[in-house]
């Protein structure tokens, strides 16, 4: 019985491709419940991470470590709204009071993985490109970046593939840690499998979001004040759609037990 519970809990649903658009609509629905506070929370969070990243030497690693903690707080806010509770400023810091060590560990795994991927790219012939990307300085001459990318074709494709796997592994990991109490490694595995099972709806979602990003950038990026909170809340909508709730798990187990008894 415990084994059945674990399986039901760990396995994500496979949904239709059309759900990619549904997730955006659900995210917007959560945003409309408290639009002003959503804009405030998103602005504070992004500004804070950008400010941390500007700290010499430790800025970028520290921002990477803290990102899952910040995201978990946003997800707690979405959870509250879903259950007809108020979104509060305190949700911004909820990740610092709930499974913090696990979330920071997740950020550490992400940081180490990024460094390893960049190392693989350097070994595959992309040393110049990686050096430019890691310098943190703007490239004034686009031809330099183009030449570096052209000379690192295999390294670039390898890096994109590895970063895609890392992104899918991180997609739902903070939610699985804070809501399902999973370990970081289990959360990463579960998130990756969920993304692979739902690659079509996630691709549609990503394509639609890319279009909205282009629109939000014109003319002076004011559209991001709405788009960023919707992106955050739609991530929760995806998580909730793919992973069963405790009630659904209990019903599935009850049905399984009845079937076995028959």
C-alpha positions, 0 to 999 in steps of 0.5 A: 500500500505504501508502494502504491502511494509513492508511485501515485505521488511520484508520477506526473500525468500526461496531458494534451498539447492544448493544455499549454494554452490552458496553463497561461489562462489559469496563470492569468486567472491567479494574477487577476485575483491580486494584480497590484500585489503580484506586480509588487512581489514580482518587481521586488523579487527580480530587482533583489536577484539582479541586485545580488548578482551585481555583487563582485565574485559571489553575486551570480552564485549567490543569486543561483542559490537563492532562486529556488527559495524565492520561487518557492515563496511565489508558489506558496502565494499561488497555493494560497490564491488557489484556496481563496486565501489572500496573497501577502507580502510575506509570501515573498519570504515563505521559502526562507521558512519552509524547507530552506536547506533543501531549496538552497541545496537545489540551487547548489546542484543547479550551480554546479551543473551549470559549471560542469556544462560550461566545462564540457562546452570548453572541452568540446571546442567552445572555450572562446565562446564560454570565456565571452559568456562568463566575462559578464561584459557586454559584447560591443562587436556582434561579429566577435560573438558570431565568430566564437559561436561559429567556431564552437558548433558542436560545443554550442549544440551540446551545451543547449542539450545539456542546459535543456535537461537541466532546465526541465529538471529544475522546472518543478523541483522547488514545488515538489520540495516545498509541497511534496517534501521530496529530497532535491535529487528525487525532485529533480528526477521527478521534474525531468520525467514530468517534462519529458512526458509532456513535451508537446504541451510544454513546447506550446506553452514555451512558444506562446510565452516567447510571443508574449515576451516579444509583445511585452518588450514593446515599446518600453517593456511595461508589459513585463509588469503583467507578463512576469507575474503571469509567468510565475503563476502559470508555472504553478498552474502547470505543476498543479495540472501535472501532479495529483493532489493528496485527495486524488492520490487517495482516491486512486489508491482506494480504487486500486485496492477495490480492484485488487479485492475484486 
